[in-house]
Amino acid sequence: MTDNRDAGSRIKVGVSACLLGEPVRYDGQHKHLPLLTQDLARYFDFVPTCPEVGAGLGVPRRPVRLVGSAAAPRVVDVDDASRDYTTRLAAYATRRLPELHDLCGYIFIRDSPSCGLFDVKVYPDNGDPGPHSGRGVFAAALTARWPLLPVEEAGRLEDPQRRENFVTRVLATKDWQDLCRRGLCADGLIGLHARYQDTLMVQAPQACAALGQLLATAGHQDPREVGARYVAGLMQALQQQATRGVQTVPTAAAIARLAANPPPITSA
Ligand code: SF4
């Protein structure tokens, strides 16, 4: 199959800065994950962000935690809830997110009140029954802005099956972005579907058939409308984690596709 990824563009993936070894944690330490810098960095251009440093909280700093409701928690000092950093962190997200518009994925660290993606502890406040769990405030802002963007917690990527799934979704996002840059058309959408059809047939056969049907009449419809429906269905189908024991395209195969067709340096 011909690789249609745009020449001149790298695959940008956002990441919590401490995962790359940057000493930005509240205690001046980092949470370096070699999987990122020694493996995935060969194929992805990582774009690091530390929301707490970006919001001016400094290093070292007092640790913070989430309090209040899981849906809209506040970020406060662990020992003094009157020190509330919610507004500063929200303002930073508002400034930073537009700069990340061309990311193809994001890797967060777990349990962080800023960067945690799943089950971050939210402490009770003012009689609110708890504890609840929620999402770090920066992770919540990013996923609300781009609900289809592939996101994962770093620790979960140690699982080869999850890693493969994430890499596949990142590649699909890159292919979609490139197609949009070239101009959406029925042939382009059919080519995109052909690229992921094998994976979909194993991972989500019903969704694969539905997406194929959607494209059957693509030539007679507004490509922007069909494209929006197609990419939403594609990303949701790819997100369905293949069950253990089911044969899937191995992570190495997804990476090999990149290696065989290396995307050149970005011009974005
Ligand atoms: S705010 Fe995010 S990137 Fe910064 S130290 Fe905490 S977890 Fe790491």
Residues whose N, C-alpha, C, O or C-beta is under 5 A from the ligand:
A	BS01	SF4	S16 A17 C18 V24 R25 T49 C50 P51 E52 I109 S112 S114 C115
